[in-house]
């Protein structure tokens, strides 16, 4: 099919320097989209440079050459980051420094400050803790010009000083590799012996999570030492693998007051455990000392071994005790690595391996030496290949196969190179593959039309009153063909939409599509691209990500489709991106969602359309390049209703607005050339 439908390409967001602050109307595919806050603070003042997120330090040269001039620099921070802003000059320029949030509110300022080790001077210096993620601005001016409004430029005054300067912005956020929840916990691998790490908790980083795996029964000890503040520690076993902590999953707690050491001792069985270190009072680095002494397994004497030599015994000799039986099971018969055998056997006690079990088994490979050897790789592939024997569900089998066998999408991870798992792969590569396929951490690139949108946790429910056509609301990407098809399916067969999703209980979802009738899966997390105001920018556009009333299935299906594009078989450009799913045709999407054949044809007869609709078939229509009667050109619509008494049709626009009602078949023929039917 040569025709692709995406409607008109949405215009780029109107920036403030083009037409005032982005606080009014933004035209988007002939739609009006309200935004409550600006994208950039340069309605009145030009942003000299946009620096992005500063990993370490950024230095730049500047000059104040006019008495009322201000240099404004934009930068992005993550919640909890700490930056220093240091202005240096030759001493002739008396600078003034101000820091603003995204609304233009001043959050910090300084005049005549000095960095650590610097003498007092006319230069400025300020250290700032950022509690909230987002875009911020630093303004440089001459002393005396200190009360300007960046949104209106009011308050500009004649400065007392002009001159050149160097601005050094340094990220001094304490290093932190521990996760902020169970799902993101720092993985230490298999614990067999002693291990020690150093970490930090404080006002901006209040809790750390660290996990480790035991391959057998062990005597475990933990100590938290070298504290300068007060921190408590808990030992946790997430028995149901839902990445949530229930009371009965807390094995032990140590909460000594002050900076005294915290200690925990426990006898543990094989499995994965978590350590929670939580700030109680003050900021503190700490040393976490772990030790696990695995229980010694008594040697088994095979039956065919001769009995050890003994001195002659009195007659009659007592009957010898029966020799121990050698235990043999599927795991020891089919696998070769002792750690994988022990862990898999212990997890299979209920007769199946769950998603959490399989993730644990995958991650244990390479724990001994940090490298996946050929035996471990073979064992992982054997387990995946025997999914039915081991009670592994189909979605888990498919995702585990992508981790352990070759897959084209393994080439990239979060924009960098990754590669297929192979003998000799390191543990970090294996963890990224598991995270990519099971936790959805390789999110689709959200740069489109020159704008990059940031991901934010989206609250709400997967479904509210079940999937419905009216849930469809296309956003800032031309994928009307996809959303119209999803809406068409939701209207006729909502159960088919429900069946697409498997909730993993940890904020992630396995989303099913069909490739030539065979189920394929991709995992998405609950983070979605948003604008600077925290509103969804793609499907569900305009809804606040923080709203608990959100219905997320359309947004998550769209995100899953963008990630699935990387597999290379959905008919798009093969990139893990929203831009990569622009423009398409409805017929293949029907087949990918339903797993059954669909068909498309040049605009059919009225009787065909009415008979198909009245028999319960799903129908989407593609408009011409030139249209009338309020129809958007090059756009996909859902055939929503046919009124037999008037002979007219109602069409649903996936934008969620500008629907077509009461259209005659003659008007339909004049505006639409193609129909897809399933």
Phi, psi and omega in degrees: 000124186277337185275130174244143184239125175214008187063187178291144177299129179298144176291155175292153179303141179283116181275160188296327181288348178272318184201058177076182180293151179279060181243002179249227185268136173246124179282127183217106185049048181062022178250160174254127182235118181277136175230130189273348182219158185286157172283318179222149182269063175224045172290318181253331184235131180288136172281117183296320182200147175251119192261348182072203179272130185263111183288318181232281181216145175230126179246141178210155180259144178210174179207143171254108188249353177234153188295331180248020185279144175229132171263126185240124181242132179263145177208162183242142179228160172259153179303132178093355180282153179232126181241151166247144178240116187235117176259125178239139177216182179278006179099347181272344182256121178264103188267161172225134187241134176225146177238132184238152172272186187293340179269354183095005178282132178288131178245347178197155177203163178199146172223129176061039175271173179215140177290169179300124180090352180269148175281158177298137184203176175289356179288170181240151178208138178207135171256133185230129171268126181257113183277337186238137177292146175152191179265137178228171184222142172243129181249133178244131178214173174279150180307138182101330177264079194235357187236024180289152176258118185290339180278329185240346185070006175291149178093359176296134181230166176290122182282159179272351187209144174234156176158181181265156181206167170240130177252123176247117177253121186237132175273109181250023178301131178303138179301137183208113179253350180286149181284162180262357176205176183298321183296331183255014185302141175297124185265117179270352181085203180284129177262115179214088187117215184254149178210147182218136175223159176242136182215188186215140167226146181195195184300321182265359183211078196278343185213141176238144174235132181228140180233156177212164182237139173249135180266000178194181177298141184207150169271118189248138174227149181220141170219144177245115187230177178061037181276141171251348174234195182252121177224144178252161183222143176229147173255128191230143171237109181280082191297326183259007174057034180260008179058028174232152186255111174266159182303318184283359178261357176271111185281317182203155180224142172233122184223057177290141181288151175073205185264014177293156181299148172253140181223147175219137173231139181200150171266120186241153175260177181300142179150185179253136183232158182236145174244128176250121174249121188235132178296132175255312178203133178081162174269139183206136162281160179209158174249124179256118180251125181237147177211136176225121177254104183292141179294140178280128179269127181297139180295142179261127181269113179303152184295329187271008176282140177292149178293147179297152180297135180231158173292148179307136182257157178298152177267136000277144180285143178291151179293134181290148176291147180296142179291147178301144178278141177281121180282128179229129179220181184302319186294315180288334180283330189247345182246161185242336183272128186298319181295317179292321178300310184297314182292315181298316180298317182293329181278344184268011185298335179268006176088008178204161175248116182280177175304313179298321178299312183295319177299319180295318180294318178300316185287338183287338178295133179086359183292329184295313185232009179080007182227138176277113181270176187295326179293316179296316180298317179298317180299316180299318180290326177295317180298314180296320182289345179246038184302317182295321178297324186262008177067031178272128181293162187295320180296319179293320178300313182297315182292320178293326177296325178292330177288315192266333178254175182287140176210138185300327182287349178288351183297328186233153174212119180050041176088348179254173180283144178229280178106160180290152175291135180213164174300124184103351176296145180275168185296326180297320178296317179299316180298320179295321178295318178296315180297320181299311189271329184260337183244355176068028184282348177269072186290153181296139176300130186250032174263126182208138181054035177083358180247138177250126182254143185267144178281142177219145178300123179263123178268167181125199182239153177299312178230145171233111184061030175077164179293137179219156178303320184289355174287342186284124175212100183293145180245219192275047174205141185276066180243042181301327180300322180288310185288325176297318179295315178300319179295321178297317178294317181299325181289319186268319185222073183300333179296328178297325176289314179303319183290346178291334192249137170238116178280127182270358177079003181234023182086004176244160182222134169274124183249128186261132167231161180252133175248107184054040177085356181256132184294132173235155185225148171222144181258135174238146172266185187266018177266136182226150180294139181226163173274186184292346178265004181080020179260144178301140185251339178256226182306136185080020187309133178099341178285139177291129179299332184279355183284129180283354179269001180298143168252119198259354192298321182293313180299319181287325176294319178296315179297317178299320180295321177296320177290321180295334179307329182296339179291337173088008185241002183271000177092011178253207189268002174080016178252150178276079187200155174289322179298332183288347180254015176289135175073123180185189185231150190282327185306308180296329179294319174306313183292325180287331180274321187263335183078012178235165182290145171234170178220158177225154182202161174300153189320111185284178180287165179297320181295322178297312182298312183293319179295317180297316181295314183289341176271004175090017178277156179269133185223129171235150184236144177248127186277163181285173176287338177232127188224171176216188177060027178080009180278133177283133182288145177059042189229151179261138178231157174260131172285106188269324185202150172233126179262104184294329183289329180253349182068029182243162186239145172247135182240142178259126176273124182296350172297339185089359177219174176056048178284161180252125179234148175062038181271130178286163179295326178298318177293323177300314179297324182288337187249341186234140181248338188227151175225139173245133187229136177222000000 
